[in-house]
Amino acid sequence: MTKTPRPAWLNKTTLSVLTATLALASGCARIGGEIVPHASSVFSKAAGVGNAVELPARDARGDAVHLTSATLPRLAFAGFGGQGVETPIEAVLKPGDRPLAMNGLCPPDMASVDDRFCVDKFEASLLEIMPNGEERAWPYYLPVEGHVVRAVSEKGVYPQGYISEKQAKEACGRSGKRLCKAGEWKKACQGPEPKKFGYANEQKRGVCNDHGISGMGKLFSADIAKGKGFVWEKMNDPQLNQLEGTLAETGSHEGCTNGYGVQDMVGNLHEWVDDPEGTFQGGYYLDVTQNGDGCGYRTDAHEAWYHDYSTGFRCCADVGQ
């Protein structure tokens, strides 16, 4: 008998109270072996697109847990009215919230690469974890030394530069993810029908953020002329990615994508991959061809502790097993 893969979003807590489907009968739902009551009105609403589904349950410690359509992005609800009708969860989600094809094994903020692994849809931004456990947005233009941060994948925000490979790995880990392997990153970038720039085999200037201005040249031209410009302090100056015409918000270049639904893998920020020697890929807003074309762009001249204004990242994750 073939073992059904467990989605990555199905964590230990939900797994302890959840089976692959909900058997709804006699006004009750069977969740993880426990019979719990449900209001018929909840499931009558579920038949309409755009309504949330929320089910009461208890975790392994006996604490109350609410399972919602956001928690269970691909769950099929079975047995409406005892008639065995199967309704995929897409039917109860608004169109913009529905997962991409083949995304059932990945969290909602990630895309599935042929159901082999998951990759963040957007370049990573950061949340700082405070000593009391609260979180707040971390300024994308500041290095993270001395702070505890974790990675998030969101549209419409400025992604984090000024970060090293080592720090990126830690930030992914705190979100239950990992830094992408070099081969994974390239595969996700090229798309299901491999193309050098993801969207095409030839660069189309401006489809991705690959035509920005040089903040270093604008701010430090005199120092550069004297051979004193490209130093750690200046390369990590917070002003660089705040200048107009440099860094772009995630997803703002809508054509910079491919069939997997990932955004901005070419240009915007260099993206670290998991390499103890230090490697980043994809180019950034000034260059996507100098060290290879687009998805084949690769720089391995820096140590894993290095960072500057151009170094960013995104996370990957294993699919559910």
N, C-alpha and C positions, 0 to 999 in steps of 0.2 A: 504493500500500500504506500502510495507516494505521500510524503510528509508535506503538509501545506506550509509555505513560508509564513513566518510571523512578521508583520509590518514593523518597520523601525519605530513608528510612533507608539506601538503597543508596548508600554514599559511594564515593569514588574508589578506596579500597583494595579493598572488596568487589567493585566493578564490574570491577576489573582481573582478578579471578579467577573471576568468576561469570557464567553466562548465565542466562536467565530460568527454565530448568528444568535438572534434572540427568538426563543420559542414563545410566542404570545398566545395564550389560551386562557379561557375562563377568567379574564380580567387580571391576569398575572403575567409577568415576564420572568423567564429563567435566565439568570445572569451568574455565570460561574458556578452553577450548581445550587444557587440560592433562589428560591421563589420570592419575588418582590411584587407588590401590587403596583399597578399603573392606572392612571386615569385614561379612560377611553378617549377623552377629548384630546389628550396629547397626541394620540396616534391618528385621530381623525384629522388633526391639523397637519400631521406629517405628510398627508397625501397632497398637500398644496405646496408648490415650489416656493422656497424662500422662508419657510417656517423652521424654527429650531426644534430639535428633538432633545429632550432631557430626561434621563432615566435615573431613578434613585438606586443606589447600590452601596455595598460596604466593602472596604478593602480587607486585607489579611489581618489587620489589627482591630477590625471592627469599627473603624471610623467611617463616617458617611462620605460617599463619593458620588459626584454627579457626572454621568457620562453624557456627553452632548455630541451634536453633529460635528463640532470642531474637534472633539477628542477622537471621534471615530469616523475618519474621512471616507472610508470605503465600505463600511459595514452595511450589509443587506438586512433589512428588517423583514422577518418572515412571519406569516400567519396572521395577518390582519383579519379580525373577525373569525378566526379559526378556519379561514378558507385557503390558507397556504399561499397567499399572494406575496411575491417577493418584490420589494421596492428598493432599488439601489439608493445609497445615500445621496447620490447626485440629485435625485428627485426632490430632496428637501433642502438643498443648498441653493443660494442665489447663483446665477451664472458666473459672476466674478470670483466666487469662492470655490467653485468646483475644481477638483484636481485635474492636472493634465493627464492625457493618456499615458498609461504605464506608470503612473505615479503612486499606485496603491501601496507600494512597499517603502515609500519615503515619507518623511514629515511634510506638512503643507508648505514650508518655506524652502523646500529642496525639490530638485528635479530628478527623475529617475533616468539613468543612462542604461537603457536596455534591461532594466531590472537587475543590473549587475552591481551597481553602487549608486549612492545618492550624492548630489552636489548642490551646494547653495545656488539659488537662482540669481542672487545678487552678490556683489563684492561686500565683504564684511564691514559692518559698523560695530561699535562697541558699547556695552553697558558696564559701568563701574559698579562693583559689588561693595557696598558699604559694610563697615564692621557689624552693624545691626541687621544685616541681611537685605536691606533695601537696595534697590538698583536705580541708577540714574544714567542718562545719556552721557557718554564721554566725548569731549571735544575732538573732532576728527583731525584737527591740526596740531595736536599735542602728542609727544611721546608718552609712553605708559609706564616708564620706570617708577617703581615705588607704589604702584596701584594694582588692584586686583580687578581684572576686566574679563568679560566673556563676549564671544562673538554672536552677532545676530545678522540675519539676512532679510533686509527690508528694502522696499522700493521707495524712491523719492527722498533719500537722505544722502548726505555726502559720506562716502566710504572712508575707512581709516587708513591713512598713510602713516609714516613715521613709526613703523613697527618692524621688528626683526622676525626671522623665521621662528626662533625659540619662543618669542612672546606670542606669535600667531598660533603655534601649536598648543600653548597653554590656554589661550582664549577659546580655541575650538573645543578642547577637552572639557572646559567648564560648561559648555553647552551640550555635552554628550556627543560631540562629533570629533573629527580629527582633521589634520591638514591633508590635503589631497596628495596622492602620489603623482609623480611626474607624468606617467602614462595615463592615469585617470584624468588628470587635468587636460591633457592634450586631446584625449578622446572626447571629453565633454565639450571642449572648445570647437572642435571640428564639426560636430553634429553627427546625426545618424547617417547622412550621406557625406562622407568626409570632404570638407572644403578647407582650403588654406586659411581663410579668414572667418570660417564659420558660416557667414551669410553668403559667401561666394569664394571662388578660387582666385579672384583678382581683387586687390584693394580698391575700394571706392571711397575716396577721401571724404570724410565727414559722416559716413554711416555709423562709425564708432567715434569715440572721442580720441582722435588721433591727429588733431590739427591745432592743438593749443599753443599758447604763448610760453616763452621761457621766463619763468619767474626769477630764476637765477640771473639771467641776462638783464632783466629789468631792475632787479634790486642790487645786484653786486657786480655790474659790468666793470667798474673801475678796479675792484679787487681781482676779478678774473683776468683782466689785462696785465696785472702785476704778478699773476701766478698764485694768488692767495685766495681765490674764490671758492674752489671746491674743497672745502674743509668741513669737518664734522659739524661745527656750530652753525655755519651758514647753510649747509645741506639739510639741516633740521630746523631751519627758521620757520616758526608758525605762520608767517605771512605768505609763504610760497603757495600753498594750496588754497588760500583765501582770495588770491588775485583773480579778477574776472578773466575768463578765457583759459583757465587752467583746469582744475578738477571739476567734473560734472556729477550731478546727482545720479544715483543708481536708477537704471531704467529710463533715463531721459533721452537716450539715443535708441529709440524703439526698434530700429532696423538692425541693431547690433546684437543679433541673437541667431538661433538656429532651431532645428526641429525638436531639440530637447527642452527648449524654453528657458535656457540660461541667458543672462544678459551681461554685456560689457566684458567678455572674457578677452577681447582684443582691445588694447588701449585703456584709457582712464588711469589705472594704476598697475604697476608690475604686481604679479601675484606669486607669493612664496609657495613652493611645493616642498614636500617632505624629503629633504636631502641633508644629511648630517654635514656635508661640505658647504651647503648654502647655494640654492638655485631659485631664481624667480623667472616667470614665464609670461608671455602675452604682450609685452610692451606696455607703454604708458602714453599719456596724452601728447607727448612730443615725438614719439618714435615707435613704430610697430614693424619695422623692417630691418633695422641695423644688425640685429643678432638673429635673424631668421624672419620668415614671413608670418605675421599674425600668430596663429596657433602654434607655429613652429619656432616662435621667438623664445630664446632661452639665454639667460645670463647666469654664469656660474663663477663670476670673478669676485664674489663677496662671501665672507664668512656668515654663518648662521646667526651671529650676534649683531650683524650690521643692520642699520636702517637709515633711511632718509625720507624726504618728502614724497618720493615716488613709489615706495614699497608698501604694498597692501597684500590682501589675501582673501580667500574664501575657503569654506570648510567642505569636507566630504564626510560621508558616513557609510557604513556597511548597510545593505538591505536587511530586512528582517529575516531571521532564519527559523 
